[in-house]
């Protein structure tokens, strides 16, 4: 009898210590049919980071390791091991993985700049899509096919693919990707595209509408949502934009959320409230607009966030502080998912 009691106590404490038996954000979101999660970096490979990811995420996305410079630094070498290890962790824990990103204008490999003709670009593009998607067919569920294809004024960004193939590179990439894995969800991802009426948001909507009319395969649009507490936040315009995409049959991913605070106001209660308001209002929108499929933060920790290096006068944009403590906003997300 004593042995049985000891065994039960042991099992109970293992459950209490790990995220297995705990009520978590990830579990609550799964019940609500929402994909919630984070971009991962090295945290995906250490036990503490893994526990935090498991509590928060039923989907994760690579912050950097799937980009050309990391995945294929030269024409001959594909660096699969980091991705494979992250994928193994995710699969063991029933977490989906999103690919970020097949094509972008940053973090490219130098050898890409040797391409001279449209044919060169098409060949390179097809090889990349085919190699990645055949390898991970059925395992990677969602792809950012192209990232950041527009300028702020709504014109196409003249990235390396656009320069050689013209605007057609987008339809080409989507079509080849669909053929490789018909079950994978294909997204175009962008920033400053969330508010109806913004030139980039409207250009993207019109372009996606045109793709749909032409029968080009596309499932969704990513809205990155790198926001700031001292810039306008306009939830009504975000909803209106999401709804016009719903009419096209297009899904939305909140794909890279963070909410930075001006450094001079890190301890200002009004700014902290504003940050909570933005994170939770976005969650409200995700829970009430049926075509919003995911709510993904761009890293969980202020300590490793990309924000301070890019915006020197800002920081504290994440849901964990620099000492890896959960902020109140984390609890609010948890409560909202009840
Ligand atoms: O968070 C990423 C950072 O570690 C990289 O140095 C940076 C390179 O430009 O890319 C960051 O991620 C970006 C993402 O891939 C696309 N949207 C904007 C993100 C923040 O810059």
Boltz pocket constraint, residues with backbone or C-beta under 6 A from the ligand:
constraints:
  - pocket:
      binder: B
      contacts: [[A, 63], [A, 64], [A, 106], [A, 107], [A, 147], [A, 224], [A, 256], [A, 306]]
      max_distance: 6.0
